[in-house]
Amino acid sequence: MHRFLTRKRALDIIAKFSQAGVLVVGDVMVDHFIWGNVSRISPEAPVPVVDVQKDSILLGGCANVLNNIHAIGGKVYVAGVVGADNIGKKLLAELSDRKIETKGIVVKKDRPTTLKTRIVAHGQQMVRFDKEKREPISQDSINKILEYVKSLRKKIGAVVISDYNKGVVSKELIQGIRKIVDDSDIVICLDPKQNNFSIYKGVHIITPNHYEVQRAVGLEINQNNNIEKLSELLIKKYAFPALLVTRGEEGMSLFENGRKIIHTHFPAQAKEVYDVTGAGDTVIGMLALSLAAKANLKEAACLANLAAGVVVEKIGTATVSQKEMIDVL
């Protein structure tokens, strides 16, 4: 296993998942895949004609984090904003089918549901078109989300704030959530997308990838600046209690901010990497669920790393089941 986690302890934590509640707050999105074949060029313009074989609608953005937590048997709640459109209705129906309550989702007439449509022919993505509105959500929507967070205080052990920079996550929303959980054991985990990390102040653990760390400190990784140095700069600058950096095939690095910064490295687990799509969602989902199940940070990072190892061996935005986790252990 790993020096921080015995198999027995890992199984104990996983056994508590069904009692561990996690709220996912952020940009709810829908991923629409259209699959087909190309055998001719259009007579109207020099573009390929895709003969559509099938299409699939998947939960995307923060809904993919929720999907990961749900798939592994955690008790999951969600808060975000969708449009009063068909794709929004489909999304709410999809959540209800999974017995996930939708009371935290605010439906707005003046915003579309964020939709990313990808056309894939012969396994190759040809084009992606996005339907979205990226300006900040209204004060009314922020208040409704915070009301919902308040109602869950007794039911959750962790909050995931999943920022895809589509307008839901703001300094005000984060501070509001912080106030609500302040005198509790609820841990706030945040997956960042914006370059200005000052809006994320006050969260307990932040999970950028190595590119996001470089952008946030404004320095590139090179001989003089390794990822450890940049991560420590980031932690010091914003006083984050902890930072978990996902580093692709290099694995993950956990930095804990105490009297001195403790760095723990978790090597990558995958034998074959097929697709890293959504691996960050799996990491933060597993991390938050493990923390809600009373794992410590190193144990939770270890389980998140194992889950990421399973998910990158699958094609597409994938999830991990409890059985797969137990097999890996």
Sequence and secondary structure as in RCSB ss.txt:
>XXXX:A:sequence
MHRFLTRKRALDIIAKFSQAGVLVVGDVMVDHFIWGNVSRISPEAPVPVVDVQKDSILLGGCANVLNNIHAIGGK
VYVAGVVGADNIGKKLLAELSDRKIETKGIVVKKDRPTTLKTRIVAHGQQMVRFDKEKREPISQDSINKILEYVK
SLRKKIGAVVISDYNKGVVSKELIQGIRKIVDDSDIVICLDPKQNNFSIYKGVHIITPNHYEVQRAVGLEINQNN
NIEKLSELLIKKYAFPALLVTRGEEGMSLFENGRKIIHTHFPAQAKEVYDVTGAGDTVIGMLALSLAAKANLKEA
ACLANLAAGVVVEKIGTATVSQKEMIDVL
>XXXX:A:secstr
 BTTB HHHHHHHHHTGGG EEEEEE EEEEEEEEEEEEEE SSSS EEEEEEEEEEEEEEHHHHHHHHHHTT E
EEEEEEEESSHHHHHHHHHHHHTT   TTEEEETTS  EEEEEEEETTEEEEEEEE   S   HHHHHHHHHHHH
HTTTT SEEEEE  SSSS  HHHHHHHHHHHTTSS EEEEE  SS GGGGTT SEE  BHHHHHHHHT   SSS 
 HHHHHHHHHHHHT SEEEEE GGG EEEEEESSSEEEEEE    SS    TTHHHHHHHHHHHHHHTT  HHHH
HHHHHHHHHHHTTSSSS    HHHHHHH 
